Amino acid sequence: MAIPQTMHAAFIRATGGSDQIEYGELPTPRPGPTDVLVKMEASEANHVDLFVRSGAYKTHTPFPFVIGRDIVGTVAEKGPGVARFAVGDRVWCNSLGHHGRQGAWSEYAVVPGDRLYPLPDGVDAKAAAAVLHGVGTAHIGLVREARLAAGETLFIEGGGGAVGGAVIQMARDIGARVITSAGPKDEDWCRSLGAEIVLDYHRKDLYEQVRAAVPEGVDVWWDASGHNRFAECLPLLAMHARVLVMSGLKGSTPPTLPVGALYTHEITLHGFAISNASVSDLGAAAQTINRLLAAGKLRARIGATLRLAEAAKAHQMLESGQARGRIVLVP
Ligand SMILES: NC(=O)c1ccc[n+]([C@@H]2O[C@H](COP(=O)([O-])OP(=O)(O)OC[C@H]3O[C@@H](n4cnc5c(N)ncnc54)[C@H](OP(=O)(O)O)[C@@H]3O)[C@@H](O)[C@H]2O)c1
C-alpha cells in the first residue's frame, strides 16, 4: 500500500472552542516498532472529544493535536514488533486521542499494536464506529466495576443516548433485567434494544415508578444523563447495589449523597472513565464487542455522516444537541 507523505487531518494547535479546529495537511505519521498505521474508514464524535478539545478534561495533547477517539480502518503498515495483523486487515481501536496519543480524525493514524483489534468479517465501518465508545464504556462499567450478573436488575438513566443504548444491549446480553429512563421519542428505540420498562424522564413520579417496578430494589444504577440524583435513587437500591458514576463533568449543582441509605445497604459508588482503562481492560471489552458485532447484536442510530473537513461542525452539532443519533466521520 503506497503511503503518501502528507495526509488530511482535523487538529488543534491549542485547547479551546470548536473554532480552534483546523482541517488541513499534516505529515503522515510513521509507526514505531510496536505500532500499526491505520488508514481511516470511519470514526465518531463523542462528548469526551469536546472535553479534550476544550481543555475541560486535562490530558497530554501534543500540538498539532489530531482530535477524535475511535477509528475503524485498514492496516497500511506495521512496525517490526507487531506479530498480529497484515497489511489490508480491517481493524478498530477506541482509545486514541488521550495521554499523548494522537487522535483518529485523520486519513492515517498510528495505533499502538496492543490497542488494535480485528474488525469481524462483513461488519460495516460506520456501523462499528458508531458503537465503539459506548460499548467499551458499557463493558467497563458493567463487567469490571458493577460485576452485573444474570438475573439482576439494572436501572440506566439516559437509555436513549449512545452510552445508554450500549448499556441496555450489553446488560441484556449478560442476562440482566433492564429498566431505563429516556425521552418519549426514544421509548421505542430503548425497547427495541431490550429494555423491559422505559419511563419518560420528564415524569414527576419517575422514581416512584421505578420503585413500583422493582420493589425488591435495583441492583445496579447507572446514570448516563449527568444528573446523579443520589438523593432520589439510593433509597431505591437493593442490598449490595452498585452505583456507576461516570457523567456530569459539566454539572453545576453538587449532588446530595444520602449516606444512611448508602451504608445501611452496603451500596458502593464506582466512578470511572474509559479514558483511564488499561490495555487489558480494553482488550477484555474488545473480545465481547467483537462477539456481539459479529453476531449483529450491537446497534446504534447514525444521525449524521460528516467528512473530516466538517470536524468543527461535528463538534458544534454534538455540543448543541442538534444531532439525533451518532455523528459518524468519514475521510
Ligand atoms: N466516564 C466515561 O467513561 C464516559 C464514557 C462515555 C460517555 N461518558 C459521559 O456519559 C454521558 C452520556 O454520553 P452519551 O454519549 O450517551 O451522550 P448522549 O448520546 O448525548 O446521551 C445522553 C442522553 O441522556 C438523555 N437525558 C438528558 N436528560 C436526561 C434525564 N434527566 N434523564 C434521563 N435521560 C436524560 C438525553 O436525552 P434527550 O435527547 O432527550 O436530551 C440523551 O439521550 C456524557 O456526559 C458523557 O460525557 C462518560
The ligand as an SDF file (V2000), in Angstrom:
LIG
                    3D

 48 52  0  0  0  0  0  0  0  0999 V2000
  -16.8540    8.1660   32.1340 N   0  0  0  0  0  0  0  0  0  0  0  0
  -16.8060    7.5850   30.9430 C   0  0  0  0  0  0  0  0  0  0  0  0
  -16.0230    6.6630   30.7010 O   0  0  0  0  0  0  0  0  0  0  0  0
  -17.7450    8.0480   29.8740 C   0  0  0  0  0  0  0  0  0  0  0  0
  -17.7580    7.4120   28.6270 C   0  0  0  0  0  0  0  0  0  0  0  0
  -18.6950    7.8280   27.6660 C   0  0  0  0  0  0  0  0  0  0  0  0
  -19.5590    8.8700   27.9640 C   0  0  0  0  0  0  0  0  0  0  0  0
  -19.4670    9.4890   29.1820 N   0  0  0  0  0  0  0  0  0  0  0  0
  -20.4200   10.5420   29.5390 C   0  0  0  0  0  0  0  0  0  0  0  0
  -21.7040    9.9300   29.6040 O   0  0  0  0  0  0  0  0  0  0  0  0
  -22.7080   10.8480   29.2390 C   0  0  0  0  0  0  0  0  0  0  0  0
  -23.5690   10.2300   28.1490 C   0  0  0  0  0  0  0  0  0  0  0  0
  -22.8130   10.0740   26.9630 O   0  0  0  0  0  0  0  0  0  0  0  0
  -23.5640    9.7130   25.6010 P   0  0  0  0  0  0  0  0  0  0  0  0
  -22.5360    9.6400   24.5700 O   0  0  0  0  0  0  0  0  0  0  0  0
  -24.5050    8.5960   25.8240 O   0  0  0  0  0  0  0  0  0  0  0  0
  -24.4320   11.0560   25.4040 O   0  0  0  0  0  0  0  0  0  0  0  0
  -25.7350   11.2580   24.5440 P   0  0  0  0  0  0  0  0  0  0  0  0
  -25.7260   10.3140   23.3800 O   0  0  0  0  0  0  0  0  0  0  0  0
  -25.8060   12.7250   24.2950 O   0  0  0  0  0  0  0  0  0  0  0  0
  -26.9160   10.7880   25.5040 O   0  0  0  0  0  0  0  0  0  0  0  0
  -27.3630   11.4670   26.6370 C   0  0  0  0  0  0  0  0  0  0  0  0
  -28.8130   11.0210   26.8360 C   0  0  0  0  0  0  0  0  0  0  0  0
  -29.2650   11.4790   28.1110 O   0  0  0  0  0  0  0  0  0  0  0  0
  -30.6330   11.8240   27.9290 C   0  0  0  0  0  0  0  0  0  0  0  0
  -31.0860   12.6570   29.0470 N   0  0  0  0  0  0  0  0  0  0  0  0
  -30.9800   14.0030   29.2100 C   0  0  0  0  0  0  0  0  0  0  0  0
  -31.5290   14.3580   30.4010 N   0  0  0  0  0  0  0  0  0  0  0  0
  -31.9790   13.2250   30.9820 C   0  0  0  0  0  0  0  0  0  0  0  0
  -32.6280   12.9270   32.1950 C   0  0  0  0  0  0  0  0  0  0  0  0
  -32.9510   13.8770   33.0830 N   0  0  0  0  0  0  0  0  0  0  0  0
  -32.9110   11.6420   32.4740 N   0  0  0  0  0  0  0  0  0  0  0  0
  -32.6140   10.6500   31.6190 C   0  0  0  0  0  0  0  0  0  0  0  0
  -32.0070   10.8570   30.4170 N   0  0  0  0  0  0  0  0  0  0  0  0
  -31.7010   12.1390   30.1180 C   0  0  0  0  0  0  0  0  0  0  0  0
  -30.6650   12.5270   26.5960 C   0  0  0  0  0  0  0  0  0  0  0  0
  -31.9870   12.5890   26.1160 O   0  0  0  0  0  0  0  0  0  0  0  0
  -32.5200   13.8480   25.2450 P   0  0  0  0  0  0  0  0  0  0  0  0
  -32.0040   13.5940   23.8550 O   0  0  0  0  0  0  0  0  0  0  0  0
  -34.0000   13.7360   25.3700 O   0  0  0  0  0  0  0  0  0  0  0  0
  -31.9530   15.0910   25.8660 O   0  0  0  0  0  0  0  0  0  0  0  0
  -29.7570   11.5850   25.7790 C   0  0  0  0  0  0  0  0  0  0  0  0
  -30.4980   10.5370   25.2150 O   0  0  0  0  0  0  0  0  0  0  0  0
  -21.9650   12.1320   28.8030 C   0  0  0  0  0  0  0  0  0  0  0  0
  -21.9690   13.0110   29.9030 O   0  0  0  0  0  0  0  0  0  0  0  0
  -20.5530   11.6490   28.5210 C   0  0  0  0  0  0  0  0  0  0  0  0
  -19.6020   12.6670   28.7140 O   0  0  0  0  0  0  0  0  0  0  0  0
  -18.5930    9.1020   30.1330 C   0  0  0  0  0  0  0  0  0  0  0  0
  1  2  1  0
  2  3  2  0
  2  4  1  0
  4  5  1  0
  4 48  2  0
  5  6  2  0
  6  7  1  0
  7  8  2  0
  8  9  1  0
  8 48  1  0
  9 10  1  0
  9 46  1  0
 10 11  1  0
 11 12  1  0
 11 44  1  0
 12 13  1  0
 13 14  1  0
 14 15  2  0
 14 16  1  0
 14 17  1  0
 17 18  1  0
 18 19  2  0
 18 20  1  0
 18 21  1  0
 21 22  1  0
 22 23  1  0
 23 24  1  0
 23 42  1  0
 24 25  1  0
 25 26  1  0
 25 36  1  0
 26 27  1  0
 26 35  1  0
 27 28  2  0
 28 29  1  0
 29 30  1  0
 29 35  2  0
 30 31  1  0
 30 32  2  0
 32 33  1  0
 33 34  2  0
 34 35  1  0
 36 37  1  0
 36 42  1  0
 37 38  1  0
 38 39  2  0
 38 40  1  0
 38 41  1  0
 42 43  1  0
 44 45  1  0
 44 46  1  0
 46 47  1  0
M  CHG  2   8   1  16  -1
M  END
$$$$
